[in-house]
């Protein structure tokens, strides 16, 4: 099987093929998953490997093949919400890629403060109904990582759900190297970058105070997202 044959196709032809297969999936054609997996395997594999590298995890060829299939299935479920005018589905569904890889690895492989909340690859804004939000991703990680669970609880104590999203999305974008995380999050939230910076700072200061006042949360003071 020649997995790299699509690399030589003109970009427009390849983009048209992607739009066509995602449209098939959106209409319920599950056979389209096979087309997505085979025709766009290089892109799916690259997305999987990016997440694995952030987890400092090594994946052999068999594991990558398995995860490519899993990711194609996940993207098939999300096809109806994907916008062809936006990022490619494996970038747009960045949280879902991370969940697929984390499910395979079986655990969050880096401490929260070292990982810098690298729960996802950068991409376009997730759709409001289909793509898991950052809080949902963190809730999944909290089941496996005590530090995430503690931080999730602390932020939940001091901030509204909207401000929690602002705080965590800003941390994610910053950890991924975004030079203007507030601007990125502002685009996701539909607010001004100044408001993002202000709210993220308020939440961080409140968590700092909570860590200082309650011994159970003291360990959070050393996390990079709180310090």
C-alpha positions as CSV (number, residue, x, y, z in Angstrom):
1,X,0.0,0.0,0.0
2,X,1.4,3.4,-1.0
3,X,0.6,5.7,1.8
4,X,2.5,8.6,0.4
5,X,1.0,8.8,-3.1
6,X,-1.2,11.7,-2.0
7,X,1.8,13.9,-1.2
8,X,2.4,14.6,-5.0
9,X,-1.2,15.7,-5.6
10,X,-1.8,19.5,-6.1
11,X,-3.0,21.0,-2.9
12,X,-6.3,22.1,-4.3
13,X,-7.1,18.5,-5.6
14,X,-6.1,17.1,-2.2
15,X,-8.3,19.6,-0.4
16,X,-11.2,18.8,-2.6
17,X,-10.8,15.1,-1.9
18,X,-10.8,15.9,1.8
19,X,-14.0,18.0,1.6
20,X,-15.6,15.2,-0.4
21,X,-14.8,12.4,2.1
22,X,-15.8,14.5,5.1
23,X,-19.1,15.3,3.4
24,X,-19.7,11.6,2.8
25,X,-19.0,10.9,6.5
26,X,-21.3,13.8,7.5
27,X,-24.1,12.1,5.5
28,X,-23.5,8.8,7.4
29,X,-21.3,6.9,4.9
30,X,-19.1,5.0,7.4
31,X,-17.1,3.5,4.5
32,X,-15.7,7.0,4.1
33,X,-13.6,6.3,7.3
34,X,-11.5,3.9,5.2
35,X,-11.0,6.5,2.5
36,X,-10.0,9.1,5.1
37,X,-7.6,6.7,6.8
38,X,-5.9,5.5,3.7
39,X,-5.8,8.7,1.6
40,X,-4.9,11.0,4.5
41,X,-2.8,8.7,6.5
42,X,0.4,10.9,6.4
43,X,-1.5,13.8,8.0
44,X,-3.3,11.6,10.6
45,X,-0.1,9.9,11.5
46,X,1.7,13.2,11.9
47,X,-1.0,14.5,14.2
48,X,-0.8,11.4,16.3
49,X,3.0,11.6,16.5
50,X,2.9,15.3,17.5
51,X,0.8,14.5,20.5
52,X,3.0,11.5,21.4
53,X,6.1,13.6,21.3
54,X,4.5,16.1,23.7
55,X,3.9,13.2,26.0
56,X,7.5,12.0,25.6
57,X,6.1,8.7,24.4
58,X,7.6,6.5,21.6
59,X,5.1,4.9,19.2
60,X,6.1,2.0,16.9
61,X,4.6,1.6,13.4
62,X,1.9,-0.7,14.6
63,X,0.8,1.7,17.3
64,X,0.7,4.6,14.8
65,X,-1.4,2.5,12.4
66,X,-3.8,1.6,15.2
67,X,-4.1,5.2,16.3
68,X,-4.6,6.5,12.8
69,X,-7.6,4.1,12.5
70,X,-9.0,5.3,15.8
71,X,-8.5,8.9,14.8
72,X,-10.2,8.4,11.5
73,X,-13.2,6.9,13.3
74,X,-13.3,9.9,15.7
75,X,-13.1,12.4,12.9
76,X,-15.9,10.5,11.1
77,X,-18.2,11.1,14.1
78,X,-17.3,14.9,14.0
79,X,-17.6,15.3,10.3
80,X,-21.0,17.0,10.4
81,X,-19.5,19.9,12.5
82,X,-16.3,20.4,10.5
83,X,-16.1,23.6,8.4
84,X,-14.2,23.1,5.2
85,X,-13.2,26.8,5.3
86,X,-11.3,26.2,8.5
87,X,-8.4,24.1,9.6
88,X,-8.0,20.5,8.5
89,X,-10.0,18.1,10.6
90,X,-7.0,16.6,12.4
91,X,-5.9,20.1,13.4
92,X,-9.5,21.4,14.1
93,X,-10.2,18.4,16.3
94,X,-7.0,18.9,18.3
95,X,-8.6,17.9,21.6
96,X,-9.9,14.7,20.1
97,X,-6.5,13.8,18.7
98,X,-5.0,14.2,22.2
99,X,-7.8,12.0,23.7
100,X,-7.1,9.3,21.2
101,X,-3.4,9.2,22.0
102,X,-3.9,9.5,25.7
103,X,-6.4,6.6,25.6
104,X,-3.8,4.5,23.9
105,X,-1.0,5.5,26.3
106,X,-3.2,4.8,29.3
107,X,-2.0,7.7,31.4
108,X,-0.9,11.3,31.3
109,X,2.8,10.7,30.9
110,X,4.2,14.0,32.1
111,X,3.5,16.0,35.3
112,X,1.2,18.9,34.8
113,X,3.9,21.5,35.6
114,X,6.3,20.0,33.1
115,X,3.7,19.4,30.5
116,X,2.5,23.0,30.8
117,X,-1.0,21.9,30.1
118,X,-0.1,20.6,26.7
119,X,-3.4,18.9,26.2
120,X,-3.8,19.8,22.5
121,X,-2.2,20.9,19.3
122,X,-3.0,24.4,18.1
123,X,-5.7,24.8,15.5
124,X,-9.0,26.5,14.8
125,X,-11.7,27.0,17.4
126,X,-13.6,23.9,18.4
127,X,-17.3,23.9,17.3
128,X,-19.6,24.5,20.3
129,X,-21.5,21.2,20.1
130,X,-19.2,18.4,18.8
131,X,-15.6,19.0,19.7
132,X,-14.7,18.5,23.4
133,X,-14.0,21.7,25.2
134,X,-10.8,22.2,27.2
135,X,-12.7,21.6,30.5
136,X,-13.9,18.2,29.2
137,X,-10.3,17.3,28.2
138,X,-9.1,18.3,31.7
139,X,-11.8,16.3,33.4
140,X,-10.6,13.2,31.5
141,X,-7.0,13.9,32.5
142,X,-8.1,14.5,36.1
143,X,-9.1,10.9,36.4
144,X,-5.5,9.9,36.0
145,X,-3.4,12.7,37.2
146,X,-3.8,14.0,40.8
147,X,-2.2,17.4,40.1
148,X,-4.7,18.0,37.3
149,X,-7.6,17.0,39.5
150,X,-6.5,19.3,42.2
151,X,-5.9,22.3,39.9
152,X,-9.3,21.6,38.2
153,X,-11.0,21.7,41.6
154,X,-9.1,24.8,42.7
155,X,-10.0,26.8,39.6
156,X,-13.6,25.6,39.9
157,X,-13.7,27.0,43.4
158,X,-12.6,30.5,42.4
159,X,-13.9,31.1,38.9
160,X,-17.1,30.8,36.8
161,X,-17.1,28.2,34.0
162,X,-16.5,30.9,31.4
163,X,-13.5,32.2,33.3
164,X,-12.2,28.6,33.8
165,X,-12.2,28.2,30.0
166,X,-10.4,31.5,29.6
167,X,-7.8,30.5,32.1
168,X,-7.1,27.0,30.8
169,X,-7.3,27.9,27.1
170,X,-4.8,30.7,27.7
171,X,-2.5,28.3,29.5
172,X,-2.8,25.7,26.7
173,X,-2.0,28.3,24.0
174,X,0.9,29.7,25.9
175,X,2.4,26.2,26.5
176,X,2.1,25.5,22.8
177,X,4.3,28.5,22.0
178,X,1.6,30.9,21.0
179,X,3.2,34.4,21.2
180,X,-0.2,36.0,21.6
181,X,-2.3,33.5,23.6
182,X,-4.8,36.2,24.7
183,X,-5.5,37.1,21.1
184,X,-6.0,33.5,20.2
185,X,-8.4,32.9,23.1
186,X,-10.2,36.1,22.4
187,X,-11.0,34.8,19.0
188,X,-12.3,31.5,20.5
189,X,-14.4,33.3,23.1
190,X,-15.6,36.3,21.1
191,X,-14.2,38.9,23.5
192,X,-11.3,41.4,23.6
193,X,-7.7,40.2,24.2
194,X,-7.5,42.7,27.1
195,X,-10.4,40.9,28.8
196,X,-8.8,37.6,28.4
197,X,-5.6,38.8,30.0
198,X,-7.5,40.4,32.8
199,X,-9.6,37.4,33.6
200,X,-6.8,34.8,33.3
201,X,-4.7,36.9,35.7
202,X,-7.6,37.2,38.2
203,X,-8.1,33.4,38.2
204,X,-4.4,32.8,38.6
205,X,-4.2,35.2,41.6
206,X,-7.2,33.6,43.2
207,X,-5.7,30.2,42.9
208,X,-2.5,31.5,44.4
209,X,-4.4,32.8,47.4
210,X,-6.2,29.5,47.7
211,X,-2.9,27.7,47.7
212,X,-1.6,30.0,50.4
213,X,-4.7,29.7,52.6
214,X,-5.5,26.0,52.3
215,X,-2.8,23.4,52.9
216,X,-4.5,20.9,50.6
217,X,-3.9,23.2,47.6
218,X,-0.4,24.3,48.6
219,X,1.3,22.1,46.0
220,X,-0.4,24.2,43.3
221,X,1.8,27.2,44.1
222,X,4.7,25.5,42.4
223,X,2.9,24.8,39.1
224,X,4.0,27.0,36.2
225,X,0.4,27.8,35.3
226,X,-0.2,29.2,38.8
227,X,3.2,30.7,39.8
